[in-house]
Amino acid sequence: MLRIITQRTEARSELRRICDRTHDDQVTHKESTVREVLQAVKRQGDRALLHYTSEFDRLDLKSDDLRVSGSELDAAYQQVSKELLDAIQLACRQVEAFHRQRVPKSWVHFGENEVVLGKRYTPVDRAGIYVPGGQASYPSTVIMNAIPAKVAKVPRIVMVTPPGGEQGISPAVLVAAQEAGIEEIYRVGGAQAIAALAYGTETIPKVDVITGPGNVYVTLAKKLVYGTVGIDSLAGPSEVLIIADKSANPAYVAADMLAQAEHDQMAASILLTDDSVLARKVVDEVERQLIDHPRRILTEKAIAHYGLVVVVESLDVAAELSNEFAPEHLELEVIDPWGLLDKIRHAGAIFLGSSTPEAVGDYLAGPNHTLPTSGAARYASALTVETFLKHSSLVQYSQAALEKVASAIDLLATAEGLHSHAESVRLRVRGNQELP
């Protein structure tokens, strides 16, 4: 049952508890296990991958089985409906169109005294995409991670995903990968897959950047290999916070809360409203929509532990509490969402108005659905094309320009006790002055 809270102090306490829900006592033990897996794969390569696939996924493979074959990729198209294929293709087009607008441009500026400054963007050589399996298949995750890498013009994009047991990898996932431009796919999941991408094995190439969400073991693995490779973020369980007023439809609000809760039992669904009547209607509607829910047990657990309704004095207070929580997804189901937007400072993605459920962002609106969680929206942003790019500064000084700033550089280098820094400039200035 969803709880309704009316006291701001209690609401703040509950929001903090929900934000910190991944800080459990088992993390230290899990991290120890992940370190062991990482080191084994680093030392033993494919042999360790196959061992952990047998141990964790209960599937015995050989090295030749790791890569998904061309015939399997072709067969996937025969196993999805024309309607689903059309939807995947539409999502690819929408996401690509959005990210093409966000590609940063290299630039050069020619200043006074022949000083040239600039910035040059280049893609990483190899990107690794992790696509989770488990309780559901996620073609949308493929699209959201692969398309920005494609737009960034990464020369080699590889994908890893859990093997899927007897049913194999979801055909929808394989089709989405191909439509997004990926045909190098490996059937391996968990921390061992992250290790393979970070260190390379006989079969799976070492990459430069790893993106994509996963369970706690995947997240810990990404955390531990960061520095060896780049990563997108440390994604936690998903969350939605909805700010609603009396204009909101309680059925819509309830459906959006359940849409988040059905991800997994640690997903968070929060409603902040200034209308106590709406609050009660949403609670009743959640109970009604749960009756025949196909993922009822899991969804009920999420709602029971991390579902929350807070009745606030005003929408200003709702915005204040939302900024403190910094949600992954924020819905503004109010009469004037653009007016309230001015008060929002921290959120991964913001959905404005009653006709914009978070699901449109999950699948095909265009902006990425790989977003900061657990309060990270205070300082982090969604996965973008820039995740797969790095930039180099460009600097060129003429002799005249160097001479003009030589004394300032000399003073700064001397103040830091760095003799050769200063000397590298002095030599150039003296050398030029001594020329006939």
C-alpha positions in Angstrom: 0.0 0.0 0.0 1.2 3.5 -0.9 1.8 5.7 2.1 0.6 9.3 2.3 2.7 11.7 4.2 1.7 15.3 5.1 4.6 16.4 7.3 7.5 18.0 5.5 10.1 16.8 8.0 8.9 13.2 7.6 8.8 13.6 3.8 12.4 14.7 3.8 13.5 11.7 5.9 11.6 9.3 3.6 13.0 10.9 0.5 16.6 10.5 1.9 15.9 6.9 2.8 14.7 6.2 -0.8 17.6 8.0 -2.3 20.1 5.9 -0.2 18.3 2.6 -0.9 21.3 1.1 -2.7 23.6 1.5 0.3 23.0 -2.0 1.8 25.2 -4.0 4.1 26.0 -6.6 1.4 27.8 -4.2 -0.9 31.2 -4.9 0.6 30.8 -8.7 0.1 29.5 -8.2 -3.4 32.5 -5.9 -4.2 34.9 -8.6 -3.0 33.2 -11.1 -5.4 33.4 -8.6 -8.3 37.1 -8.0 -7.7 37.7 -11.7 -7.9 35.9 -12.0 -11.2 37.7 -9.0 -12.7 41.1 -10.4 -11.8 40.3 -13.8 -13.0 39.1 -12.5 -16.4 42.2 -10.2 -16.6 44.5 -13.2 -16.0 42.7 -16.0 -17.7 40.7 -14.4 -20.5 38.1 -16.6 -22.2 38.7 -19.4 -19.8 37.4 -17.3 -16.9 34.5 -16.0 -19.0 33.3 -19.5 -19.7 33.8 -20.6 -16.1 31.6 -17.7 -14.8 29.0 -18.1 -17.5 28.7 -21.8 -16.4 28.6 -20.8 -12.7 26.3 -17.8 -12.8 24.2 -18.4 -16.0 24.1 -22.2 -15.8 25.2 -22.4 -19.4 28.2 -24.3 -20.8 29.8 -22.5 -23.7 33.0 -22.8 -25.7 35.0 -19.8 -26.9 33.6 -20.1 -30.4 30.1 -19.8 -28.9 30.7 -16.4 -27.3 30.1 -14.3 -30.4 26.5 -14.3 -31.8 26.7 -15.7 -35.4 25.5 -14.1 -38.5 22.9 -16.8 -39.0 21.5 -16.0 -35.5 21.3 -12.3 -36.4 19.5 -13.1 -39.6 17.1 -15.4 -37.9 16.2 -12.7 -35.3 14.4 -10.8 -38.0 12.2 -13.7 -38.7 11.2 -13.9 -35.0 9.9 -10.3 -34.6 6.7 -8.9 -36.0 6.6 -6.4 -38.8 4.9 -4.0 -36.3 7.7 -4.4 -33.8 10.4 -3.9 -36.4 8.7 -0.7 -37.5 8.6 0.5 -33.9 12.3 -0.3 -33.5 13.2 1.6 -36.7 11.1 4.6 -35.7 12.9 4.7 -32.3 16.3 4.5 -34.0 15.3 7.4 -36.3 14.0 9.6 -33.5 17.0 9.0 -31.2 19.5 9.5 -34.0 17.8 12.7 -35.1 18.0 14.1 -31.5 21.7 13.1 -31.0 22.8 14.5 -34.3 21.8 17.9 -33.1 24.0 17.5 -30.1 27.4 16.7 -31.8 30.0 19.2 -30.6 32.0 20.9 -33.3 35.7 21.3 -33.4 36.7 24.9 -33.6 39.8 27.1 -34.1 40.1 30.8 -33.1 42.8 33.1 -34.6 43.6 35.8 -32.1 46.0 38.7 -31.8 49.8 38.3 -32.4 49.2 35.1 -34.3 47.9 33.1 -31.3 45.8 30.2 -32.4 43.5 28.4 -29.9 41.0 25.6 -30.5 39.4 22.4 -29.5 39.3 19.2 -31.6 36.8 16.4 -30.9 37.6 12.8 -31.9 35.8 9.6 -31.1 37.2 6.8 -29.0 38.5 3.8 -31.1 36.2 1.2 -29.5 33.0 1.3 -27.4 31.4 -1.4 -25.4 27.7 -1.5 -24.8 26.3 -3.6 -22.0 22.6 -4.6 -22.4 21.0 -6.3 -19.3 18.9 -9.4 -19.5 17.3 -11.1 -16.6 13.7 -10.2 -15.9 13.0 -8.6 -19.3 14.6 -7.8 -22.6 15.6 -4.3 -23.4 15.8 -3.4 -27.1 15.4 0.3 -26.0 18.6 0.1 -24.0 20.4 -1.1 -27.1 19.1 1.9 -29.1 19.9 4.5 -26.4 23.5 3.3 -26.0 24.4 2.4 -29.6 22.9 5.3 -31.5 25.0 8.0 -29.7 28.2 5.9 -30.3 27.2 5.6 -34.0 26.5 9.3 -34.3 29.9 10.0 -32.7 31.5 7.8 -35.5 33.1 5.3 -33.1 34.9 3.0 -35.5 34.1 -0.2 -33.6 31.1 -0.8 -31.4 30.7 -4.1 -29.6 27.8 -5.3 -27.4 27.6 -7.8 -24.6 24.5 -9.2 -23.1 23.7 -12.2 -20.9 23.3 -15.5 -22.8 19.6 -15.9 -21.9 19.6 -19.7 -21.1 17.7 -22.0 -23.3 15.7 -19.2 -24.8 18.8 -17.4 -26.0 19.2 -13.7 -26.5 15.9 -11.9 -27.2 15.3 -11.5 -31.0 14.1 -8.0 -30.4 17.5 -7.1 -28.8 19.4 -8.6 -31.7 17.2 -6.8 -34.2 17.6 -3.5 -32.3 21.3 -3.9 -32.3 21.5 -4.4 -36.0 19.2 -1.5 -36.7 21.4 0.7 -34.5 24.5 -0.4 -36.4 25.9 -3.2 -34.2 26.7 -6.7 -35.5 29.5 -7.6 -33.1 27.6 -9.1 -30.2 28.8 -11.4 -27.5 26.7 -13.6 -25.2 28.2 -12.8 -21.8 26.8 -10.9 -18.9 27.5 -9.8 -15.4 30.8 -8.5 -13.9 32.7 -10.9 -16.2 31.4 -9.1 -19.3 32.5 -5.8 -17.9 36.0 -7.3 -17.2 36.2 -8.7 -20.8 35.4 -5.2 -22.2 37.9 -3.5 -19.9 40.8 -5.9 -20.3 40.1 -7.8 -23.4 40.2 -11.6 -23.9 41.2 -13.9 -26.8 37.7 -13.3 -28.2 36.4 -10.0 -26.9 38.3 -6.8 -27.7 39.4 -4.3 -25.1 37.4 -1.1 -25.4 37.9 2.5 -24.4 34.4 3.3 -23.0 31.8 1.1 -21.5 28.1 2.2 -21.3 24.9 0.6 -20.3 23.0 -0.3 -17.1 23.0 -3.5 -15.2 22.6 -5.1 -11.8 24.6 -4.3 -8.7 27.5 -6.6 -9.8 27.7 -4.9 -13.2 27.6 -1.4 -11.6 30.4 -2.4 -9.1 32.4 -3.8 -11.9 32.1 -0.6 -13.9 33.1 1.4 -10.8 36.2 -0.8 -10.3 37.4 -0.7 -14.0 36.9 3.1 -14.3 40.3 4.6 -15.0 41.3 1.6 -17.1 38.4 2.5 -19.3 35.8 5.3 -19.3 32.3 4.7 -18.3 29.0 6.5 -18.7 27.8 6.4 -15.1 27.1 4.2 -12.1 23.4 3.6 -12.6 21.3 2.6 -9.7 17.6 1.4 -9.5 15.3 3.5 -11.6 13.1 6.2 -10.1 10.3 8.7 -11.0 9.1 11.7 -9.1 5.8 13.2 -10.2 4.6 16.7 -9.2 0.9 17.0 -9.8 -1.9 19.4 -9.0 -5.7 19.2 -9.0 -5.7 19.1 -12.9 -3.9 15.8 -13.0 -5.7 12.6 -13.9 -5.2 10.1 -11.0 -5.3 7.1 -13.4 -2.5 8.6 -15.4 -0.4 9.4 -12.3 -1.0 5.9 -11.0 0.0 4.3 -14.3 3.2 6.3 -14.4 4.1 5.3 -10.9 3.5 1.6 -11.7 5.4 2.0 -14.9 8.5 2.8 -12.8 7.8 0.2 -10.1 7.5 -2.7 -12.5 11.2 -2.3 -13.5 12.4 -4.1 -10.3 11.7 -4.3 -6.6 14.1 -1.4 -5.8 12.5 1.0 -8.3 11.1 4.2 -6.6 7.8 5.9 -7.5 7.1 9.2 -5.7 4.2 11.7 -6.0 4.3 15.2 -4.6 1.0 17.0 -4.8 -0.7 20.0 -3.2 -4.1 18.3 -3.5 -5.0 15.8 -0.8 -8.0 14.6 -2.8 -5.8 13.7 -5.7 -3.4 11.9 -3.3 -6.1 9.6 -2.1 -7.5 9.0 -5.6 -4.0 8.0 -6.8 -3.5 5.6 -3.9 -6.8 3.9 -4.8 -6.0 3.9 -8.5 -2.7 2.2 -7.9 -4.4 -0.6 -5.9 -7.0 -1.0 -8.7 -4.4 -1.1 -11.5 -2.3 -3.7 -9.6 -5.2 -6.2 -9.5 -4.4 -7.9 -12.8 -0.9 -6.6 -13.3 1.3 -9.2 -15.0 4.3 -8.3 -12.8 2.2 -7.8 -9.7 4.4 -9.4 -7.0 7.6 -7.5 -8.1 5.7 -4.2 -8.6 3.9 -4.5 -5.2 7.3 -4.9 -3.5 8.6 -1.8 -5.1 5.5 0.2 -4.2 5.5 -1.1 -0.7 9.2 -0.3 0.0 9.9 2.7 -2.2 6.5 4.1 -3.2 5.5 7.4 -1.6 2.8 10.1 -1.8 3.5 13.4 -0.1 0.9 16.1 0.3 2.6 19.5 0.3 1.5 23.1 1.0 2.3 24.3 -2.4 3.9 23.5 -5.7 6.9 25.6 -4.7 7.5 23.2 -1.8 7.1 20.3 -4.2 9.8 21.8 -6.4 12.0 22.3 -3.4 11.7 18.7 -2.3 12.2 17.5 -5.8 15.5 19.5 -6.1 16.7 17.9 -2.9 15.9 14.4 -4.2 17.3 15.2 -7.7 15.2 12.5 -9.5 16.2 10.5 -12.5 12.8 11.1 -14.1 10.6 14.1 -13.2 7.1 14.5 -14.4 5.3 17.9 -14.1 1.6 17.0 -14.4 0.4 20.5 -13.5 -1.7 23.2 -15.2 1.4 25.3 -16.0 4.4 22.9 -16.3 6.6 25.5 -18.0 6.0 27.9 -15.2 7.0 25.3 -12.6 10.0 24.4 -14.7 11.8 27.6 -13.7 11.9 26.3 -10.1 13.5 22.9 -11.1 17.3 22.7 -10.8 18.1 19.0 -10.6 16.6 16.2 -12.7 17.9 13.7 -15.2 14.9 14.2 -17.6 11.8 16.3 -17.3 8.5 15.4 -18.8 6.0 18.3 -19.1 2.3 18.0 -19.1 -0.3 15.2 -18.7 0.2 13.9 -22.3 3.9 13.2 -21.7 4.4 10.0 -19.7 7.9 9.0 -18.9 7.5 6.0 -21.2 7.8 8.3 -24.3 11.3 9.1 -23.1 12.1 5.5 -22.4 11.5 4.5 -26.0 11.5 7.1 -28.7 11.2 10.8 -27.9 14.9 11.2 -28.8 16.7 12.3 -25.6 18.6 9.4 -23.9 17.0 7.3 -21.2 20.4 6.4 -19.7 20.2 8.9 -16.8 21.8 9.7 -13.4 20.1 8.1 -10.5 20.2 8.2 -6.7 20.7 11.9 -6.5 23.4 12.1 -9.1 21.3 14.5 -11.2 22.7 17.2 -8.9 26.0 16.9 -10.8 25.6 14.5 -13.7 23.6 14.3 -17.0 22.3 11.8 -19.5 24.4 9.7 -21.8 25.1 11.7 -24.9 27.3 11.7 -28.0 30.0 13.3 -25.9 30.3 10.1 -23.8 32.0 8.6 -26.8 34.1 11.6 -27.7 37.2 13.2 -26.2 38.6 16.6 -27.0 42.1 17.9 -27.4 43.1 21.5 -26.9 44.9 23.2 -29.8 47.5 25.8 -29.1 49.9 27.7 -31.4 51.9 30.8 -30.5 54.0 32.8 -32.9 57.4 34.1 -31.8 55.9 37.6 -31.2 53.1 36.1 -29.1 55.5 34.1 -27.0 57.8 37.1 -26.4 54.8 39.1 -25.2 53.9 36.7 -22.4 57.4 35.3 -21.7 58.0 37.4 -18.5 54.6 36.3 -17.1 55.3 32.7 -17.7 58.8 33.1 -16.2 57.4 34.6 -13.1 54.7 31.9 -12.6 57.2 29.0 -13.3 59.8 30.5 -10.9 57.1 30.9 -8.2 56.4 27.2 -8.6 60.1 26.3 -8.4 60.0 24.8 -11.9 63.3 25.9 -13.5 63.0 24.1 -16.8 59.5 25.4 -17.4 60.9 28.9 -17.3 64.0 28.0 -19.2 62.0 26.5 -22.1 60.6 30.0 -22.7 63.8 31.9 -22.0 65.8 29.9 -24.5 63.3 30.6 -27.3 63.2 34.3 -26.5 67.0 34.6 -26.1 67.6 32.5 -29.2 65.5 34.7 -31.3 67.1 37.9 -30.0 70.6 36.5 -30.7 69.8 35.8 -34.3 71.6 38.1 -36.8 
